[in-house]
């Protein structure tokens, strides 16, 4: 009855279904792995956000790097803004608005500098000129904010072009800055003294689980669907339907029209 499963066509179909099911299962497991990674990352972020601020030089250094475990740690830095090296980060959004982030090196007492993202400036449809950016506080400034790691974006995104970049990386900017730059950058949440015209503050990172759980279930469902579909077609091939249907619980023959 099921000898047709040993034919070349059905063996090829069985192999294709098996490969598809295995692929779907692997993709489902990958989504659950990403879910575990996201939960671990969220736990680090939530722990760091609740920590007390520390001096930025305790967590990063020139020619160093910011470990993933230190992302979003509250830090403080004191120095003077070098607005001559102001950068605008293009293609940013904040609360559904389009604009730029304003990044300025804060030069500390020992001459090293840390990049500070002072905030968001709404500018839909275009990149503003530097003289349109609200002025930073003059003189000595103390910045409190969150430590962020350098972007892993490519050269074209992190190298300045007409005073703008698409991503922030102190490592990438080290060659163009006149100051030794600490690795990473600070997402400012407070400046003291406060600026005359404040920029929009940063948005906190999302710490939900994302769609990975449901994506994983979907891939497992697709694997099951492939296997069940194969078994159904195999059964249907082994039990061909006659020209009969059932109506009202009794068999009824479907009349076949006679040839004219």
Wavefront OBJ file of the C-alpha trace (Angstrom):
o trace
v 0.000 0.000 0.000
v 2.838 2.375 0.813
v 5.316 1.035 -1.706
v 5.092 4.334 -3.552
v 7.162 5.864 -0.749
v 10.158 3.919 -2.086
v 9.954 5.489 -5.516
v 12.522 8.078 -6.533
v 9.983 10.899 -6.484
v 8.770 10.164 -2.970
v 12.271 9.563 -1.621
v 13.344 12.944 -3.014
v 10.273 14.549 -1.449
v 10.992 12.893 1.900
v 14.575 14.171 1.813
v 13.416 17.699 0.962
v 10.849 17.665 3.780
v 13.423 16.355 6.245
v 15.938 19.052 5.293
v 13.226 21.716 5.562
v 12.089 20.446 8.973
v 15.652 20.337 10.318
v 16.302 23.844 9.019
v 13.137 25.148 10.677
v 14.046 23.485 13.985
v 17.545 24.982 13.872
v 16.091 28.423 13.168
v 13.682 27.973 16.063
v 16.530 27.020 18.400
v 18.519 30.013 17.139
v 15.622 32.318 18.036
v 15.473 30.847 21.544
v 19.232 31.308 21.841
v 18.813 34.950 20.875
v 16.061 35.205 23.500
v 18.472 33.935 26.175
v 21.130 36.398 25.005
v 18.664 39.262 25.081
v 17.499 38.378 28.573
v 21.106 38.244 29.770
v 21.820 41.602 28.128
v 18.676 43.094 29.642
v 19.715 41.897 33.086
v 23.071 43.680 32.700
v 21.410 46.882 31.489
v 18.838 46.911 34.299
v 21.546 46.273 36.887
v 23.789 49.004 35.475
v 21.025 51.598 35.200
v 20.360 51.214 38.926
v 24.024 51.672 39.901
v 25.502 54.828 41.390
v 27.539 57.072 39.048
v 31.311 56.650 39.035
v 34.078 58.625 37.351
v 34.268 57.732 33.675
v 38.019 57.013 33.845
v 37.311 54.124 36.234
v 35.587 52.242 33.424
v 37.389 53.277 30.246
v 40.746 54.544 29.046
v 42.537 55.826 25.967
v 43.200 52.958 23.509
v 40.929 50.745 25.579
v 37.394 49.484 25.071
v 34.120 49.443 26.944
v 33.180 45.889 27.995
v 29.621 44.775 27.329
v 29.171 44.369 31.093
v 29.728 48.112 31.571
v 27.224 49.316 28.972
v 24.743 51.848 30.414
v 26.721 52.327 33.626
v 26.071 55.792 35.105
v 29.256 57.867 34.950
v 30.393 61.420 35.574
v 33.017 63.520 33.802
v 34.219 67.074 34.408
v 35.942 69.282 31.877
v 35.412 71.856 29.156
v 33.599 71.285 25.884
v 35.676 71.705 22.727
v 32.896 72.909 20.437
v 35.368 73.273 17.565
v 35.150 69.482 17.222
v 31.362 69.289 17.409
v 29.831 66.411 15.461
v 26.264 65.784 14.384
v 25.060 62.182 14.230
v 22.637 61.919 11.332
v 19.494 59.784 10.957
v 18.533 59.741 14.633
v 15.052 59.499 16.130
v 13.666 60.462 19.518
v 10.060 59.918 20.572
v 9.082 59.453 16.939
v 10.828 62.629 15.758
v 13.657 62.795 13.215
v 16.830 64.760 13.768
v 20.444 64.575 14.879
v 22.382 63.845 18.044
v 24.917 66.476 19.120
v 28.311 65.045 20.117
v 31.090 67.208 21.589
v 34.424 66.180 23.178
v 34.652 67.068 26.870
v 38.321 67.792 27.623
v 39.271 66.831 31.167
v 41.954 68.336 33.382
v 44.657 65.892 32.274
v 44.088 66.710 28.581
v 42.241 63.558 27.635
v 38.706 63.900 26.284
v 35.548 61.852 26.328
v 32.915 62.122 23.606
v 29.616 63.324 25.048
v 26.314 62.932 23.262
v 24.664 66.064 24.649
v 21.223 65.187 23.331
v 18.864 65.188 20.396
v 18.027 68.130 18.135
v 14.899 67.788 16.036
v 15.607 68.538 12.394
v 13.246 66.715 10.033
v 14.318 66.388 6.442
v 17.797 67.879 6.729
v 20.987 68.106 8.776
v 21.269 71.474 10.576
v 24.334 73.679 10.367
v 26.638 73.785 13.378
v 25.594 77.358 14.195
v 21.977 76.207 14.521
v 22.860 73.884 17.403
v 22.078 75.306 20.879
v 25.280 76.356 22.617
v 26.942 74.088 25.122
v 27.611 75.416 28.636
v 30.789 77.522 28.741
v 33.600 76.928 31.205
v 33.926 73.883 33.407
v 31.044 71.442 33.070
v 30.174 68.284 34.953
v 28.304 65.734 32.851
v 26.336 62.849 34.303
v 25.210 60.186 31.899
v 25.491 56.598 30.745
v 28.619 54.965 29.366
v 28.211 53.534 25.886
v 30.508 51.350 23.787
v 31.940 52.454 20.458
v 29.792 51.620 17.471
v 30.879 48.631 15.408
v 29.701 50.357 12.219
v 32.093 50.566 9.288
v 34.574 53.253 8.316
v 32.130 55.231 6.179
v 29.665 55.548 9.079
v 32.135 56.625 11.777
v 34.438 58.978 9.825
v 33.401 62.660 9.858
v 32.069 64.171 6.643
v 31.306 67.907 6.819
v 31.078 67.628 10.584
v 28.667 64.719 10.575
v 28.780 60.972 11.173
v 26.215 58.192 11.172
v 27.570 56.381 14.236
v 29.791 57.265 17.198
v 33.151 55.600 17.730
v 35.955 57.202 19.711
v 38.377 54.659 18.283
v 37.492 55.683 14.727
v 37.724 59.408 15.581
v 41.044 59.169 17.418
v 43.012 60.084 14.301
v 40.985 63.200 13.535
v 40.675 64.608 17.078
v 43.246 66.939 18.611
v 42.759 65.219 21.985
v 43.475 61.694 23.213
v 40.006 60.146 23.359
v 38.745 57.740 25.982
v 37.180 54.645 24.470
v 33.413 54.731 24.193
v 31.235 57.756 24.783
v 28.816 59.198 27.300
v 25.096 59.618 26.706
v 24.435 62.744 28.753
v 21.385 62.987 30.960
v 22.444 66.063 32.953
v 24.893 68.940 32.520
v 25.952 71.231 35.363
v 25.706 74.136 34.840
v 22.673 73.566 32.642
v 22.723 74.914 29.083
v 20.647 77.930 28.163
v 18.724 75.922 25.574
v 18.630 72.245 26.533
v 18.533 69.466 23.968
v 16.092 66.563 24.176
v 17.233 63.903 26.590
v 17.997 60.320 25.582
v 15.545 57.460 25.451
v 16.230 54.550 27.778
v 17.036 51.203 26.171
v 14.231 48.728 25.684
v 14.493 45.790 28.061
v 11.633 43.617 26.852
v 12.154 40.136 25.452
v 11.457 41.120 21.871
v 9.781 38.828 19.328
v 12.245 35.931 19.623
v 9.970 33.603 21.622
v 7.122 33.802 19.110
v 9.521 33.612 16.156
v 10.930 30.409 17.654
v 7.457 28.914 18.010
v 6.678 29.844 14.414
v 9.733 27.992 13.114
v 8.825 24.891 15.131
v 5.294 25.106 13.740
v 6.663 25.277 10.182
v 8.748 22.148 10.866
v 5.696 20.309 12.176
v 3.624 21.527 9.241
v 6.162 20.160 6.758
v 6.166 16.714 8.414
v 2.396 16.537 8.779
v 1.947 17.682 5.190
v 4.255 14.929 3.939
v 2.403 12.279 5.948
v -0.952 13.526 4.694
v 0.052 13.406 1.047
v 1.600 9.968 1.564
v -1.683 8.713 3.073
v -3.712 10.359 0.346
v -1.577 8.686 -2.315
v -2.018 5.280 -0.655
v -5.796 5.718 -0.317
v -6.967 7.283 -3.576
v -10.396 8.811 -3.509
v -13.099 7.164 -5.602
v -15.934 9.020 -7.225
v -17.898 8.847 -3.999
v -18.645 11.257 -1.215
v -20.597 10.920 1.988
v -23.754 12.910 2.594
v -25.951 12.661 5.658
v -23.813 9.806 7.016
v -24.497 7.554 3.979
v -22.437 6.963 0.870
v -23.751 8.624 -2.232
v -22.398 7.908 -5.651
v -21.712 10.902 -7.794
v -23.255 10.300 -11.177
v -20.801 10.407 -14.032
v -22.298 12.091 -17.080
v -22.589 9.823 -20.083
v -20.731 10.581 -23.240
v -22.913 12.443 -25.736
l 1 2 3 4 5 6 7 8 9 10 11 12 13 14 15 16 17 18 19 20 21 22 23 24 25 26 27 28 29 30 31 32 33 34 35 36 37 38 39 40 41 42 43 44 45 46 47 48 49 50 51 52 53 54 55 56 57 58 59 60 61 62 63 64 65 66 67 68 69 70 71 72 73 74 75 76 77 78 79 80 81 82 83 84 85 86 87 88 89 90 91 92 93 94 95 96 97 98 99 100 101 102 103 104 105 106 107 108 109 110 111 112 113 114 115 116 117 118 119 120 121 122 123 124 125 126 127 128 129 130 131 132 133 134 135 136 137 138 139 140 141 142 143 144 145 146 147 148 149 150 151 152 153 154 155 156 157 158 159 160 161 162 163 164 165 166 167 168 169 170 171 172 173 174 175 176 177 178 179 180 181 182 183 184 185 186 187 188 189 190 191 192 193 194 195 196 197 198 199 200 201 202 203 204 205 206 207 208 209 210 211 212 213 214 215 216 217 218 219 220 221 222 223 224 225 226 227 228 229 230 231 232 233 234 235 236 237 238 239 240 241 242 243 244 245 246 247 248 249 250 251 252 253 254 255 256 257 258 259 260
